[in-house]
Structure formats: C-alpha cells, structure tokens
C-alpha cells in the first residue's frame, strides 16, 4: 500500500541526526516522506559547542495551513527534536488536523539523554513535550525522557526501567536504550499491560544519534505493515548493525554511519 508520512524535527546540517537520517531511512522503506523542519542548526547540540540556528517558528503555522487548504493529509506523523515552544504547538496542531483517517502518530520526545535535558531546554519545554506526548499513538522515549515524563527518578537497572515504563501514563511505549545488565542493551515495549523486550549485546560506550535512527526505522517498518514487535526487532537489528559499522571509527563520534547499512534494512523488510 502506498503511504505518505510527515516527519517534524530539526535539520542539523552536520551530525547525522533528526531529518537528515529520517528522510533517507523512510525513503529506503519505500515511503513518500514529507518534512517539516522546525529549526536549521549548523550541527546538533551534542558536542560541537553552540550551533548557529535559524528557527522557523514564524512560518510553521502558514506551512500547515497551506497543507490544510490543499486537503493534504498524512498516513503517519513522526515527531522528533523540535527545539522551540512554537514548534511543539505546531506539531500538536498538525497531529490534530492533518492526520489521515486511520493514520498513526509516533512521538519521540527528543529532549534529553544521559540523565539530563539537552542544551537549551528547560522545565517549561519538557512540560509542553509531555502534553504533546498525550496525543501520540506510540511514544518512543529513551530512559532519561521516560524519567522526565513520568516524574520518577532516573535509574538504569532493568528494575528501574520497568518502573519507568509502567509509570508512563500512556497505552503504547517503546523505551529505547534500556540497560539489561550483563553487557546487554535493547528496547522494552509496553502495550497496555503487556511488556516485551528485545535485547542485543552492547557495543562500545554508546553513539550519538542512535535514537533517531531507531525511530525512523521503527516508523518505516511499521508503516510497511509489520506488527509492532517486528518493527521493534527490525529497527533494533538495523540500529545495532549501524553501530557496529561505526564502532571502528572513533573520529566519527558525532553520529552513526548508517548509509552503507540501508540495503540490509531493505532486505529485512522483504
Ligand atoms: O539525536 C537527537 C537530536 C536531534 N537534534 C538535535 C540534537 C539532538 C541531540 O543532541 O541536538 C539538534
């Protein structure tokens, strides 16, 4: 079935994250991918210092109203790093008004990692992201974001992660970057009361941008008609292979080299 998806997130010109990974990955999954960049950044905020930034706050409403006037809708909406309160508000309006009947909304509350908020975000921003998450059919937080959204303390044992997963007041949560001990990492999926996990061997000390790779692959695979657990499994396998492909290149600390692995993702979809 032909499907059109909209992804709403920043463009980091350099850094292999958000729109610049979502677009190629979703396209590789065979989906028409529309983008709404919320802010243009010279790099991501995770290690290059303060990026040069041009926010699109003033034009976001004109953009989605133009789509509305043309009767344009989307079969799925994937929300990632937004970067301003105006962008959070626009994402909420778009989810309310431009989703096709039977469409699905997936929100990665991309605002924090390693126990703290990303540079430039504060409690007010986190609160608005929390409200946006209520509109999502599927929520894709990492462990830090799950702690912020649930108001529970951050913790990295499997027991802590299960507590966070249950503490999130949401019917469908895919918790990424879970630590299972014994050198194992992976994903916890909770649908209502049912919890399942998918595990991998941990490689290296963690790469920047893996959450965005996972979110795009998960969304792409799901939109291709796979069951949610299969989408988790395939997206996690793809992310693992991307990390493996990057681990031998320490100079590539700022993102993962996912491009050579795209053919494997396409093969996994077959
Ligand atoms: O990977 C998440 C992300 C996306 N976009 C920007 C970021 C980050 C994480 O640091 O800074 C701009």
Boltz pocket constraint, residues with backbone or C-beta under 6 A from the ligand:
constraints:
  - pocket:
      binder: B
      contacts: [[A, 10], [A, 12], [A, 17], [A, 18], [A, 41], [A, 43], [A, 44], [A, 45], [A, 46], [A, 81], [A, 110], [A, 118], [A, 208], [A, 209], [A, 210], [A, 211], [A, 212]]
      max_distance: 6.0
